[in-house]
């Protein structure tokens, strides 16, 4: 399982390790891994042009030491110092010994306002003359830095460390924009400068990297959008950190999902494997019921009961479905319910399902119709599966706020409803109301953004609930399989939700390695 830890935890582990190592040894470990990753990306180091964007923190020191290693292998290395007086002294000395050159950026005239503008007479004229000269020197320095970036083969972003908050300052933002428009590969040190390491939020200008080389452990911002989009590919360098306690994020991998998937035994029958009830669809949206049942039939449960007005459409596609028109309470025994996809305004079915004593998944219209107090009063697990717009409506905030702070939004919604929340989107998150590690889904494809895809996911997750998985495991396992099925179904081309449902068995077999 891939894990991510908070900045506070990482820093505590770094302090503990540094106390046991010779001075500077930990930074050298990080720099060695960083330089190796850059060399792999370049292919050939000798004769390549490398630019370092260097801030005042340890990330700047990592970049300088890595630059020195690349310079000793024949690269032409230029370090652009955004805070010359606070650059890492030992790293800077190492770069210069290796033949690297530096460009020092001083504060621009726009960001260096002084009281001279209020003075009169010759003193004011002298100040204005000096300021004009400083502005000209600054412009020339920026021109040199920008020229180096445009002609570089690789740029190392060591501007801001993991403790940075908010976007980049103007000078750094200007150079980051040049890098974004240049043809060079961009490598971020630990994480892209300008993104929030703990939350994944991006509150201003930030560096867009092709590769992020992170040290010791993943940081949450590398796994959660919108920051994840800025990180590019992520390479983890082990520097020997001992990370105790619970991680902030977990990302399942094949081996983890394999252990969670239900497998029938020789004594299993359809009822022992679990029965999932689907209360979905309406006269206007019968397809939602069909797609939810499609997902449920492929999720490991032994049988699917359908309740709702779309029974004819469901039976026409899936004759193995047990169909009832007497409402959830009279449909027969189930081990879990899925309610809401395409339900329209039928609040009665939602209320009946929430009153049951089995695990319940609430999706789509069910989220709007569910009474929060009824959800909080449940003793059996509840799994809510909103997309960003639905989560925003439940939280009473703009959709943009949820999309910009996905991790915080999922946690807040789970706390408000005392339910497990699966927040769908570019990075699907599953948050437990107990405040434990949030699961982030590593599979998927942008082609999954298609009508009905969420209905398939709901049925799949509901079936896993019925087979005995807890809400957190059922939600994260379903998201993993659903994302993998989306990749297999799409294969680089548009797909429909029914294609995704049809590809779930292939995803299941891929995880189980049944072909081996």
Secondary structure, DSSP 8 states (H G I E B T S, - for coil): -EEEE-HHHHHHHHHHHHTTS-TTHHHHHHHHHHHHHHHHHHS--TT-EEEEEE-SSHHHHHHHHHHHHHHHTT-EEEEEETTGGGS-HHHHHHHHHTT-EEEE----GGG---GGGG--HHHHHHHHHHHHHHHHHHHHHHHHHHHHHHT-SEEEEESS-TT--SS--HHHHHHHHHHHHSSSEEEEESS-TTB-TTT--B-S-----SEEEEESSEEGGGTSTTHHHHH-EEEEE-------S--SEEE--HHHHHHHS----TT--TTTT-EEEEE---SS-HHHHHHHHHHHHTTT-SEEEEESTTHHHHHHH-TTSEEESS-GGGS---SEEEE-TT-TT-HHHHHHHHTSSSEEEE-THHHHHS-HHHHHT-SS-EEE---HHHHHHHHTS-HHHHHHSHHHHHHHHHHHHTSEEEE-SSS-EEE-TT---EEE-----GGG-STTHHHHHHHHHHHHHHTT--HHHHHHHHHHHHHHHHHHHHTTS---HHHHHHHHHHHHHHHHTTT-
